[in-house]
Amino acid sequence: MKVRVATVEDVDAIALLNREVQQLHADAQPHLFKQPDDLEAVKADIRDRMLADADGRVLLVEDGGQPVGYVYARFFWRPETAYTYAVHFLHIDQISVKSEWRHTGCGRALIEAVFDLARAAGVEQVTLDTGDFNRNAQAFFARMGFQMFMHRMAVSVEQVERS
């Protein structure tokens, strides 16, 4: 198993790797996530946004030369304000491992590569978001050392009764 920096030649592979996790999200929260039907739009986004992002890194994990997972992480800097201290962190925006390669160390290899990116940049914190529905991902991230530090809540204003 090998983790490497993705290139524009990997766009097709990354787009295909994205489909499974995108489908999971679209099924769970169809009001937020699109069905993974437009592969060309996904390829364009990977090429024109993710791979072109100066603050982002796309890493690919391969097993026997075959792409089996990827991660897209972005560096963020939030300046100090009257309310919070300055913080520099690396945020995992997307991660996907083919289902048949889960529990083989591929996800762990991607996360450890993200930790290495953070260390090399002098960043002390790696963050990510995960849907409340995605208990498998939450368990994996917890095994990797991630801890809950915020809760995001939502309500549809159409469903709220006025008092």
Buried (B, 14 or more C-beta within 10 A) or exposed (E): BEBEEBEEEBBBBBBBBBBEBBBBBBEEEEEEBEEBEEEEEBBEBBBEEBBEBEEBBBBBBBBEEEBBBBBBBBBEEEEEEEEEEEBBBBBBBBBBBBEEBBEBBBBBBBBEBBBEBBEEEEBEEBBBEBBEEBEEBBEBBEEBEBEEEEEEEEEEEEEEEEE
